[in-house]
Each structure stands twice: as C-alpha cells, then as structure tokens.
Amino acid sequence: MSEMMGKRTIRLLPAQILVLGFASIIIIGALLLTLPIASSTGKSIGFLNALFEATSAVCVTGLVVVDTGTDLSLFGQIVIITLIQMGGLGFMTMATMVFLLLGKRITLRERLVIQEALNEFKLQGVVRLTKSIIGITFLIEGIGASILALRFVPMYGWAKGLYFSIFHAISAFCNAGFDVMGEYRSFMDFTDDFIVNFAIMGLIICGGLGFSVLLDIYRNRHFRKWSLHTKLVVCITAGLIVLGALFFLSSSLTILPH
C-alpha cells in the first residue's frame, strides 16, 4: 500500500498546465529582469518592478513602470520582447515549436493541452494548426519588420535599425504596446510618416483579428467563402476603426481655432 502511494503522481488538467506554464514564464522573466545586467544603469530595477514588467509583457497589456527604451539594457529589452512573443503565441504554441525543432514526438496528453490552449473543439489536426499559427506569425512579423527597416535602417544604421524593426514588429503584431524609442515618446516622432504608421497599423490589425480569422482568410481568398465568424470579425473591426477615426477627426476639427 505504501509503495502504491509512493508511486502516485499528480495528474494536472490541460487548463491547469496552461496556467502553471504562463505563471512559470512570468516568474522566470521577472527573475531575469531583476538581474543588474537587465538594467541600463547596472542596478537592479527590483523584483516588484520586474514582476510587473514580465506580467505586462506576457499578457501583452503595454503597461510599464520603467521605460523599456532607456531604463532597460539590450539584455532586458530582449527578455521583454521574448516574453511578448511567448505571450502572443501562447505557452503551448511555443512549447510545440520547441518540440518540433528538437524532433520530439507530440504525445496525446500534449495534444490535449494544445487543444485547450487553442480553444479547438476537435483533437485532430491541432499540431498542424499550431504549425500554421507559427508560420503565419513569423511571416507577418517578418514582412512588418522589413517594411519598418526601410525607415529605421537609414535613420539608425543597420544593427540598431534592424533591431528596432524586429522589436516593434513583434510588439505591434502581438498588440503589446511596448517600444524602445525611449523617454516615453513612443512613435510621436513619426506622426506624419506614412511607412511607419501604416506598417504598425497593419501589424496591430492582423494581430487583433486572431489566428483563426487569419487562417480562414489565407485558405479562402474570397469574402463569400469566409466563415460567419471571420466575416463578423473583419466587418466589425473595419467598422470600429473607421468610426473611431471619424470620431477623432471630428473632435480635432472642433477644437481647431477659427
């Protein structure tokens, strides 16, 4: 009897694994951000600040207590953008990518967790779906980074320009709101820049639509072939953007001096 109790293992539900996975990512990220090497001054930003930053990055909220561009070092910024990418893709999507790169077989239990993470109703094809999500993510982020590089590379040089392009492409697609421009200015210096504005807006919209919608649009190129869910998401998103833009335009016109 004692041997049976000694061999008893804890079996977690898929939802519990996801929660523990995200919590682990946040804690590890916070510990990395606590290191002095993560700060631009060489002094730790403190665990509470680091925990807030890590939580905000993984949950892609964009809220910060330290300026990413000036208060964090390159190491700290890389930790932040890695957490953003993991939060945007999801814990199990990133884990699946690692398994595939290592050639590890995806077990039934892992497939169940992936199904829970992707909110899919059927188990069949979840690994293939995960591969498509990873491919679409890197494709869109790569295109966005390439467009931003057209502006950032001439301004900041190859190394910094490419780094800025990749960082902001990931941040925009994941709807994270983080930037490394410094001094809390974000993109105010690019107010009238067509390339930067439309690249960032395009990435934000693509990320906001969601993977299921993007996959449906990719597989069915015509509007009439889209699912009802995709049609609703696209139409409502477009309507809200247009109405919001008109509202801000009318508000700005009313406060202009006559």
C-alpha positions in Angstrom: 0.0 0.0 0.0 2.8 2.4 0.9 4.6 1.6 -2.4 1.4 2.4 -4.3 1.1 5.8 -2.5 4.8 6.5 -3.1 4.4 5.9 -6.8 1.3 8.1 -7.1 1.8 11.1 -9.4 -0.1 14.3 -9.7 -2.1 14.5 -12.9 -2.9 18.0 -14.0 -5.7 19.0 -16.2 -4.9 20.8 -19.5 -6.2 24.1 -18.2 -4.1 23.8 -15.0 -1.0 23.1 -17.1 -1.6 26.2 -19.1 -2.0 28.3 -16.0 1.2 26.9 -14.5 3.0 27.4 -17.8 2.2 31.1 -18.0 2.9 31.6 -14.3 6.3 29.9 -14.8 7.1 32.1 -17.8 6.2 35.3 -15.8 8.4 34.2 -12.8 11.4 33.3 -14.9 11.0 36.6 -16.9 10.8 38.6 -13.7 13.9 36.9 -12.3 15.8 37.7 -15.5 14.7 41.3 -15.4 15.7 41.6 -11.8 19.4 40.9 -12.7 21.6 44.1 -12.8 22.5 43.2 -16.4 18.9 43.8 -17.4 19.1 47.5 -16.3 20.8 50.2 -18.3 22.3 51.6 -15.1 23.7 48.3 -13.9 21.5 48.3 -10.9 18.6 46.0 -10.4 15.1 47.5 -11.1 13.8 45.5 -8.1 11.7 42.3 -8.1 8.3 44.1 -7.9 9.0 46.2 -10.9 10.5 43.3 -12.8 7.4 41.1 -11.9 5.1 43.9 -13.2 7.1 44.3 -16.4 7.2 40.5 -17.0 3.4 40.1 -16.3 2.6 43.0 -18.6 4.8 41.6 -21.4 3.4 38.0 -21.2 -0.2 39.3 -21.0 0.6 41.9 -23.7 -1.0 44.8 -21.9 1.6 47.5 -22.7 1.6 48.9 -19.1 5.1 49.7 -17.8 6.7 51.0 -14.6 10.1 51.6 -16.2 10.8 52.9 -19.7 11.8 50.0 -21.9 14.0 52.1 -24.2 16.0 53.9 -21.6 15.8 52.1 -18.3 16.4 48.6 -19.7 19.6 47.3 -21.3 19.7 45.4 -24.5 19.6 42.2 -22.5 16.5 43.5 -20.6 14.8 44.5 -23.9 15.4 41.1 -25.4 13.9 39.5 -22.3 10.8 41.7 -22.8 10.3 41.0 -26.5 10.8 37.3 -25.9 8.1 37.4 -23.2 5.8 39.3 -25.6 6.3 36.8 -28.3 5.6 33.9 -25.9 2.6 35.6 -24.6 1.3 36.5 -28.1 1.7 33.0 -29.4 0.8 31.2 -26.3 2.6 28.9 -23.9 1.8 25.6 -25.7 2.4 27.0 -29.2 5.9 28.0 -28.1 6.4 24.6 -26.4 5.2 22.8 -29.6 7.7 24.8 -31.7 10.5 23.7 -29.4 9.3 20.1 -29.5 9.3 20.2 -33.3 12.7 21.8 -33.5 14.1 19.1 -31.2 12.3 16.4 -33.2 10.3 15.3 -30.1 7.1 13.4 -30.6 3.9 15.2 -29.6 2.1 12.9 -27.2 -1.7 12.6 -26.8 -1.6 14.5 -23.5 0.3 17.3 -25.0 -2.1 17.4 -27.9 -5.0 17.7 -25.4 -3.2 20.7 -23.8 -2.7 22.3 -27.2 -6.4 21.7 -28.0 -7.3 23.5 -24.7 -4.9 26.4 -25.5 -6.2 26.9 -29.0 -9.9 26.5 -27.9 -10.4 23.9 -30.5 -13.4 21.5 -30.4 -11.6 18.6 -32.0 -8.3 17.0 -31.3 -7.5 16.1 -34.9 -5.1 18.5 -36.7 -4.1 20.6 -33.6 -0.4 20.1 -34.3 -0.8 21.1 -38.0 -2.8 24.1 -36.8 -0.1 25.1 -34.4 2.5 24.9 -37.3 0.3 27.2 -39.4 0.0 29.7 -36.5 3.7 29.8 -36.0 4.3 30.2 -39.8 1.7 33.0 -40.2 3.1 34.8 -37.1 6.7 34.8 -38.3 5.7 35.6 -41.9 3.6 38.7 -40.9 6.2 39.9 -38.4 8.9 39.4 -41.0 7.0 41.4 -43.6 6.3 44.1 -41.0 9.9 44.3 -39.8 11.1 44.5 -43.5 8.8 47.5 -44.1 9.9 49.2 -40.9 13.5 48.6 -41.8 13.0 50.8 -44.9 12.7 53.7 -42.5 14.7 52.7 -39.4 17.9 51.4 -41.1 18.6 54.8 -42.9 17.9 56.6 -39.6 19.7 54.4 -37.1 22.1 52.2 -39.1 21.9 48.5 -39.9 22.3 47.0 -36.4 20.1 49.3 -34.5 17.7 49.8 -37.4 17.1 46.1 -37.8 16.8 45.6 -34.1 14.2 48.4 -33.8 12.3 47.0 -36.8 12.1 43.4 -35.4 11.2 44.6 -31.8 8.4 46.9 -32.9 7.1 44.4 -35.5 6.7 41.7 -32.8 5.3 44.2 -30.3 2.8 45.6 -32.8 1.6 42.2 -34.1 1.2 40.9 -30.5 -0.7 44.1 -29.6 1.7 44.6 -26.7 2.3 48.3 -26.9 6.0 48.2 -25.8 8.5 50.3 -27.6 12.2 51.1 -27.3 12.2 54.6 -28.7 13.0 55.9 -25.2 11.8 58.8 -23.0 8.2 57.6 -23.2 7.9 59.2 -26.7 6.9 56.0 -28.4 6.2 56.9 -32.1 5.4 60.6 -31.7 8.5 61.4 -33.8 6.8 59.5 -36.7 3.5 61.3 -36.6 3.3 62.0 -40.3 5.4 59.1 -41.5 3.3 57.1 -43.9 5.5 53.9 -44.0 5.9 53.6 -40.2 2.3 54.4 -39.4 0.7 52.0 -41.9 3.2 49.2 -41.1 2.4 49.5 -37.4 -1.3 49.8 -38.0 -1.3 46.8 -40.3 0.6 44.6 -37.8 -1.8 45.7 -35.0 -4.9 44.9 -37.1 -3.5 41.5 -38.2 -2.7 40.6 -34.6 -6.0 41.8 -33.4 -8.0 39.7 -35.9 -6.7 36.5 -34.4 -5.2 33.3 -35.8 -8.4 31.6 -36.7 -9.5 34.6 -38.8 -6.1 34.9 -40.5 -6.1 31.2 -41.4 -9.6 31.4 -42.8 -8.7 34.4 -44.9 -5.5 32.7 -46.1 -7.3 29.4 -47.0 -10.4 31.1 -48.6 -9.3 34.1 -50.6 -12.9 35.3 -51.4 -15.2 37.0 -48.9 -18.2 34.8 -49.7 -16.2 31.7 -48.7 -15.2 33.0 -45.3 -16.9 31.6 -42.2 -19.5 33.7 -40.4 -17.1 34.3 -37.6 -14.5 35.7 -39.9 -16.9 37.9 -41.7 -18.2 39.3 -38.4 -14.7 39.9 -37.0 -13.5 41.6 -40.2 -16.6 43.8 -40.7 -16.9 44.8 -37.1 -13.1 45.6 -36.9 -13.2 47.7 -40.0 -16.4 49.5 -38.8 -14.9 50.3 -35.4 -11.6 51.6 -37.0 -13.5 53.8 -39.5 -15.9 55.1 -36.9 -13.1 55.7 -34.4 -11.0 57.6 -37.0 -14.0 59.8 -37.9 -14.7 60.5 -34.3 -11.1 61.6 -33.6 -11.1 63.6 -36.8 -14.3 65.4 -35.9 -13.0 66.0 -32.4 -9.8 67.6 -33.7 -11.7 69.8 -36.1 -14.0 71.1 -33.4 -11.1 72.3 -31.2 -9.2 74.0 -34.0 -9.1 77.8 -33.7 -11.5 79.6 -36.2 
